[in-house]
């Protein structure tokens, strides 16, 4: 009996220590870029031709950066940018190459989850570099966040032609380590308040799809960002309910909702839009909720440094989000 009590005491102690350590962990910031550095553009998911990436190359070069194009660009296997082994090898080569300082995903779609378990992050942990993208790249953001390393939720390379000047500038500022702060107009459905914590998240459908895997992240004590595209409204409800029932919103400090773009409905309407669905499911929580943040599947897709500590101040006039 004494042995059992001792074992339970030790388990409790280390459990508390683990929770405290996780809540107070110090995230690693990859080295910021400087002129003359090299950025790799590659595809982890859907196929894309190199000619489509000319605006992205021109943008990086205008910032004084060099560009390397990955072997996955121009490759094709049905929807994907070549077979899984090729996309995985391309990514592996770039994260292992010390001369590459950032990796910019060319395009989203679907397919990153098919290669994530093929990647050896040993050298990446020792020499972290910026991984940039959004949507399907949420798999990488979440997986790398569990390593305690920051990543950059921002426009894809394919978006360089159509993105707003503000979106491009936010990407540049983030990569070069310049101060980053956003002030946006208040949304009448916001739940105002102040919050401070590590910001995590990304595409809601991807976050939902990796639940139960080793890429799943813990939202407790953090600020959650979500966005999505081209989903049925009832599925937004389904995903949010699943997260709620799994306790993912317990202990969250704030929720920031980006673009909920091109949502679909059935012949019999669901009865709420995406914002109203989120509002309904989160109504019993007390944390601040910010709607309409300019990030996601929109032209004005502002950069978010995932893993970075941010401060939120939301009132009836405006919302300020400051990256510390």
C-alpha positions in Angstrom: 0.0 0.0 0.0 2.9 2.4 0.9 4.5 1.6 -2.5 1.2 2.4 -4.3 0.8 5.7 -2.4 4.4 6.6 -3.3 3.9 5.7 -7.0 0.7 7.8 -7.1 2.5 10.8 -5.5 5.4 10.6 -8.0 2.9 10.3 -10.9 1.0 13.4 -9.6 4.2 15.4 -9.1 5.5 14.7 -12.6 2.1 15.2 -14.1 1.9 18.7 -12.6 5.4 19.4 -13.6 4.7 18.4 -17.2 1.6 20.6 -17.4 3.4 23.5 -15.9 6.4 23.1 -18.2 4.1 22.9 -21.3 2.2 26.0 -20.2 5.4 28.0 -19.6 7.5 26.6 -22.4 9.7 28.9 -24.3 9.1 28.7 -28.0 12.1 28.8 -30.4 12.0 31.5 -33.0 13.8 30.5 -36.2 16.5 32.9 -37.4 15.1 35.9 -39.1 16.0 36.5 -42.7 18.4 39.1 -44.0 19.2 40.2 -47.6 21.2 37.6 -49.4 19.4 34.6 -47.7 17.8 31.8 -49.7 14.1 30.8 -49.7 12.9 27.5 -51.1 9.6 27.2 -52.8 8.2 23.7 -52.9 4.9 21.8 -53.0 3.7 19.6 -50.1 0.3 19.0 -51.6 -1.3 20.0 -54.9 0.5 20.3 -58.1 1.6 23.6 -59.6 3.7 24.7 -62.6 6.9 26.7 -62.1 5.7 29.5 -64.4 2.8 30.2 -62.0 5.4 31.0 -59.3 7.1 33.9 -61.2 5.3 36.6 -59.1 6.4 34.9 -55.9 10.0 34.7 -57.1 9.9 38.3 -58.1 8.5 39.3 -54.7 11.3 37.5 -52.8 14.0 38.9 -55.1 12.6 42.4 -54.5 13.3 41.9 -50.8 16.9 41.0 -51.6 16.4 37.2 -51.3 17.5 34.3 -53.4 15.1 31.6 -54.5 15.4 27.9 -55.0 12.7 25.9 -56.7 12.0 22.4 -55.3 11.9 19.2 -57.3 8.2 18.9 -56.5 7.3 21.9 -58.6 6.0 20.9 -62.0 5.6 17.3 -61.0 2.2 15.6 -61.2 0.4 12.6 -59.9 -3.3 13.2 -60.4 -4.0 16.2 -58.1 -0.7 16.0 -56.2 2.7 17.5 -57.0 4.2 14.1 -57.6 4.1 10.9 -55.5 4.3 11.1 -51.7 8.0 10.0 -51.6 9.0 12.8 -54.0 7.2 15.6 -52.0 8.6 14.2 -48.8 12.1 14.0 -50.1 11.9 17.5 -51.5 10.8 18.9 -48.1 13.4 16.8 -46.3 16.2 18.0 -48.5 15.2 21.6 -47.9 15.0 21.4 -44.2 18.3 19.6 -44.0 20.1 22.1 -46.3 21.8 24.8 -44.0 21.8 27.3 -46.9 18.0 27.4 -47.0 16.6 29.8 -44.4 12.9 29.5 -45.1 10.5 27.1 -46.9 7.5 28.6 -48.7 4.7 26.3 -49.6 3.7 26.8 -53.2 0.0 25.8 -52.9 -2.4 24.1 -50.6 -5.2 21.7 -51.5 -4.7 18.4 -49.8 -1.7 16.1 -49.4 0.6 17.4 -46.6 -0.7 14.8 -44.1 0.3 12.1 -46.5 4.0 13.0 -46.1 4.3 14.3 -42.6 5.3 10.9 -41.0 8.0 10.4 -43.7 9.9 13.5 -42.5 12.9 13.3 -40.1 13.0 16.6 -38.2 16.3 15.8 -36.4 18.4 18.4 -38.2 15.4 20.9 -38.3 15.2 20.8 -34.5 18.9 21.7 -34.3 18.7 24.4 -37.0 15.1 25.6 -37.2 14.0 27.6 -40.2 10.7 29.3 -41.2 8.0 27.2 -42.7 5.5 29.4 -44.4 2.0 28.8 -45.7 -1.6 28.1 -44.6 -4.6 25.9 -45.2 -3.2 22.4 -45.7 0.1 23.5 -44.3 -1.7 23.6 -40.9 -0.5 20.0 -40.6 3.1 21.2 -40.6 2.3 24.2 -38.3 0.8 21.9 -35.7 3.4 19.2 -36.0 6.2 21.7 -35.6 4.5 23.5 -32.8 4.7 20.3 -30.8 8.5 20.6 -31.2 8.4 24.1 -29.6 9.3 25.9 -32.8 7.4 28.9 -34.3 6.1 28.8 -37.9 4.5 31.4 -40.2 0.8 31.2 -41.2 0.8 33.4 -44.3 0.0 33.5 -48.0 1.1 30.7 -50.3 3.6 31.4 -53.0 0.8 31.0 -55.6 -1.0 33.9 -54.0 1.8 36.5 -54.7 0.1 37.8 -57.8 -3.3 38.4 -56.2 -2.5 39.2 -52.6 -3.0 42.7 -51.1 0.0 44.9 -50.5 -0.8 44.6 -46.7 -0.6 40.8 -46.9 2.7 40.9 -48.7 4.1 43.5 -46.3 3.0 41.4 -43.2 4.9 38.4 -44.7 8.0 40.5 -45.2 7.9 42.0 -41.7 7.5 38.6 -40.2 10.3 37.0 -42.1 12.7 39.9 -41.4 11.8 40.1 -37.7 10.2 43.6 -37.8 7.5 44.6 -35.2 4.1 43.1 -36.1 0.8 44.6 -34.9 -2.7 44.6 -36.4 -5.5 47.1 -35.6 -8.8 46.1 -37.2 -12.3 47.5 -36.9 -14.5 45.9 -34.2 -17.1 43.3 -35.3 -20.5 43.8 -33.7 -20.5 40.1 -32.8 -17.1 40.2 -31.0 -16.9 39.2 -27.4 -14.7 42.0 -26.2 -11.9 41.7 -23.6 -8.1 41.3 -23.2 -6.0 38.2 -23.5 -2.4 37.3 -23.8 -0.9 33.9 -24.8 0.7 31.8 -27.5 -1.3 31.8 -30.7 -1.9 28.5 -32.4 -4.2 26.9 -34.9 -4.9 27.3 -38.6 -7.4 25.7 -40.9 -10.4 24.3 -38.9 -10.9 21.3 -41.2 -7.2 20.3 -40.9 -7.2 20.8 -37.1 -10.3 18.5 -37.0 -8.7 15.9 -39.2 -5.5 15.5 -37.2 -7.2 15.0 -33.8 -5.9 11.9 -32.1 -2.6 12.0 -34.1 0.8 13.0 -32.9 0.4 16.3 -34.8 -2.6 17.4 -32.6 -1.8 20.4 -30.5 -3.1 21.4 -27.1 -5.1 24.6 -27.0 -5.0 25.0 -23.2 -3.7 28.4 -22.1 -3.4 29.6 -25.7 -5.1 31.8 -28.2 -6.8 29.8 -31.0 -6.9 31.0 -34.6 -9.3 29.3 -37.1 -10.3 29.8 -40.7 -11.8 27.7 -43.4 -12.9 27.5 -47.1 -15.6 25.8 -49.1 -17.2 23.8 -46.3 -20.9 23.0 -45.8 -22.3 24.9 -42.9 -23.5 21.8 -41.1 -19.9 20.5 -41.2 -18.6 23.7 -39.6 -21.1 22.9 -36.8 -20.0 19.3 -36.7 -16.3 20.2 -36.4 -16.9 22.8 -33.7 -19.1 20.4 -31.8 -16.4 17.8 -32.0 -13.7 20.1 -30.7 -16.1 21.2 -27.9 -16.9 17.7 -26.8 -13.2 16.8 -26.8 -12.5 19.7 -24.4 -10.4 21.6 -26.8 -11.9 24.9 -25.7 -11.4 24.4 -22.0 -8.7 26.8 -20.9 -8.5 28.7 -24.2 -7.6 32.3 -23.6 -9.2 33.7 -26.7 -10.5 32.7 -30.2 -9.6 34.6 -33.3 -11.8 33.8 -36.4 -10.4 34.6 -39.8 -12.0 34.1 -43.2 -14.9 31.7 -43.4 -14.9 31.8 -47.1 -17.3 30.5 -49.8 -19.4 28.4 -47.4 -22.0 26.0 -48.8 -25.5 25.2 -47.6 -27.9 22.4 -48.3 -31.3 22.6 -50.0 -32.8 22.8 -46.6 -30.8 25.7 -45.0 -28.8 25.1 -41.9 -30.1 28.4 -40.5 -26.9 30.0 -39.4 -23.8 31.3 -41.2 -20.3 30.2 -40.1 -19.8 33.1 -37.7 -23.2 32.4 -36.1 -22.4 28.7 -35.7 -19.1 29.5 -33.9 -20.8 32.1 -31.8 -23.5 29.6 -30.7 -21.1 26.8 -29.9 -18.8 29.1 -27.9 -21.6 31.0 -26.1 -21.0 29.3 -22.7 -17.3 30.3 -22.5 -16.0 33.6 -21.2 -12.9 34.2 -23.3 -12.8 37.0 -25.9 -13.8 36.0 -29.5 -12.7 38.1 -32.5 -14.5 37.7 -35.8 -13.3 38.9 -39.2 -9.6 38.9 -38.7 -7.9 39.3 -42.1 -6.3 35.9 -42.5 -7.3 32.8 -44.4 -8.6 32.1 -47.9 -8.8 35.8 -48.8 -6.6 38.2 -50.7 -5.8 40.2 -47.6 -4.2 37.2 -45.9 -2.1 38.7 -43.1 0.7 36.8 -41.6 0.4 35.2 -38.2 3.5 33.9 -36.3 2.1 30.7 -34.8 3.8 29.9 -31.5 4.5 33.5 -30.8 3.0 35.2 -27.7 0.4 37.8 -28.6 -1.6 40.4 -26.7 -5.3 41.1 -27.7 -7.2 44.1 -26.7 -10.8 44.2 -28.1 -13.2 46.9 -27.4 -16.3 48.3 -29.1 -14.3 50.4 -31.5 -11.3 48.3 -32.6 -9.2 45.2 -32.0 -5.4 45.4 -31.5 -3.3 42.2 -31.8 0.3 42.7 -31.0 3.0 40.0 -31.5 5.6 40.3 -28.7 
